[in-house]
Amino acid sequence: MREHHGKDESYYPYAPPDAVVFPHTTEEVRDIVNVCRRHRVPIIPYGVGTSVEGHVLAPAGGVCIDFSHMNKVLRVSVEDMDVTVQAGVTRKQLNDEIRHTGLFFPIDPGADATLGGMSATRASGTNAVRYGTMRENVLSLTVVTADGRIIRTARRARKSAAGYDLTRLFVGSEGTLGVITEVTVRLYAIPEAISAAVCSFRDMTGAVGTVIQTLQSGIPIARSEALCATTMRAINAYNKASYKEQPTLWLEFHGTEASVVEQAELVQEVAREHGGEGFQWATKPEDRNRLWSARHQAYFASLQLRPGTRSVSTDVCVPISRLTECIAETSRDIERASMPIPLFGHVGDGNFHCVVLIRPDNAADLAEAKGFNERLVDRALAMEGTCTGEHGVGLGKIDSLKKEHGAAVHLMIAIKRAFDPDNILNPGKVVPLTP
């Protein structure tokens, strides 16, 4: 049990907590926090453990709060198009429970993550180009603070000018400022029609250029994913599929029956201008689900390219005007690497991922991976981008955060001290404090 809660999808060594607790209510979380505060014991919130930057590890020991039993949908408002859930509700569970309403929750980071974890890490995903990220879709949070108070960060109104925006402060705080127990999020109407498309290119430049021109032309795509040839090879092997093993663009369109056809035809013309070929549509739900399921399995498929390895996963995000340049330079860097490094990303919002496959306990591999990651981050920052588009900071990108924000990190540290003076909330993550 402790070992299970002391690891995630990152390459960091296991760091188990001293104990794991399973609360059922916000009040029980408050009681746990009060006990830990009195004894100055670290607290690590835990959703389903799918983070990739060591967010749920317990390097200083402490108590892990597992939210798997706080998994109730508390309230659904069809008229207001919002829902309140306990932090342990997963995105798939939520969509299954509200399907009869004609509404859905669109944020899709790939893994079946909890909404509490998605809020804490400011998650994003394949639909971000149309529906935004957790930052835009969380309306309110219930949070237990380090001093044992239960607070609600906002009401359900779609806008407010009342006081500091505490909701945005806790979204993305990675459990370092408070323990999220309930989440209120926006919902959207299920589109009348959905169409997906696949198109291959000679190089990544053509795929990325297609997405950028599509966005600049005002064509409202819902999803856009670019995958390198190495990733496509991994997906074919893992799923026994037969996609072309070339840089590939996967797209999805939401709207009316007529509008999704029009959108797809317009994008097909743009793709041709950028060297796209073999443009194929998928309109049946089972075909679309198979397509996106393969995309979501890209991470695990990539691990099979070098059996027995662990992944050093990293992501950056840049303004879309610099995305082609950033991916082209990164692709050249990958060509010089001694191990496979699949590259794929949402691209419609300027975000892409690299999966560096290293052998366990191999110092040379780890050093090479860290060097690659540092160059990638420096490249993104030089292009006015960010060191992480959606993975978060956790343990792994603390130095990158300092490079990105400079003196502003001191303000983050001051906020951390004000909210958590004893440094018991997920210590060592984001902006670690000196004991």
Secondary structure, 3 states (H helix, E strand, C coil): CCCHHHCCCCCCCCCCCCEEECCCCHHHHHHHHHHHHHHCCCEEEECCCCCCCCCCCCCCCCEEEECCCCCCEEEEECCCCEEEEECCCEHHHHHHHHHHHCEECCCCCCCCCEHHHHHHCCCCCCCHHHHCCHHHHEEEEEEECCCCCEEECCCCCCCCCCCCCHHHHHCCCCCCCCEEEEEEEECEECCCEEEEEEEECCCHHHHHHHHHHHHHCCCCEEEEEEECHHHHHHHHHHHCCCCCCCCEEEEEEEECHHHHHHHHHHHHHHHHHCCCEEEEEECCHHHHHHHHHHHHCHHHHHHCCCCCCEEEEEEEECCHHHHHHHHHHHHHHHHCCCCCCCEEECCCCCEEEEEEEECCCCHHHHHHHHHHHHHHHHHHHHCCCECCCCCCCCCCCHHHHHHHHCCHHHHHHHHHHHHCCCCCECCCCCCCCCC
